[in-house]
């Protein structure tokens, strides 16, 4: 691992955008002060993410009283050295202030990370730990290959597969079979 | 990802050993039929591995009736497409191979110390395969966060600091997780 200076979230936020030779913006996260590139995701990753977002959006639209919003790939300044971009997140609308802040401070209520082949175990572990430090939050880590979801909340975690139902205290009455996330048809 | 033919564990085990330019054997594993190189481990990785082995051995020495043995980097043919080298493993004595260089089946307890190059996808595949192959428990040890994630069937538990790690497969063993990282 190259020895690079540790960046703060403020420094990260002030960095100019970088582009690859095709003119596409290089996406990055800041994990424990380290810049980590987010390579373009595979089709499998995007379809699974799309499935999850569809299910969650349908739920929050049917329950406007919860005041929740589902957002893809939004940057959260979780600590002074961590700016993370979950694949999808569920956040209380009252925390959003899009004309005033560049990135959202704190962890989302629910962060969803769909695992990519290039994700290292250490970075993923760090991200889960960092999201959870920010209070009573939940993280879903979604494994497209094993078609399973590991749910982290506080000190507890469990793995759900196949027709097991995924639920979350943030989303009362929400229930979806995990297999729905991995429907590729 | 290069499109390479997937190997069976039998094909993999019949491959000649490879050596790097310094004459050191190149270590690899077969994960889902794919040969995956294992870069040399850091000193910290080795230290943690050895410490865990010592803690397990201390308990084994005091409890010979458990009839188990701890192994370091013993290759295990976990399925027809998987040959793993757990950093440390714990197996019942009557399953220990005296002559063979490979252990058949999953160890009763497999312990993997995470390296910076490990992808979560491969690590998860290994954990799933160990459990499907009959392992009772897998401990995944994170040196950076000084924590251990314990997988058994559908249960995932994370232990840190003074939380004690115990295992039904290893009765009586109980140590704070921090002892792994001293």
Interface residues (C-beta under 8 A of the other chain):
Chain A: X1 X115 X116 X117 X118 X119 X120 X121 X122 X124 X125 X126 X129 X143 X145 X146 X150 X152 X155 X156 X157 X158 X159 X160 X161
Chain B: X1 X114 X116 X117 X118 X119 X120 X121 X123 X124 X125 X128 X140 X142 X144 X145 X147 X149 X151 X154 X155 X156 X157 X158
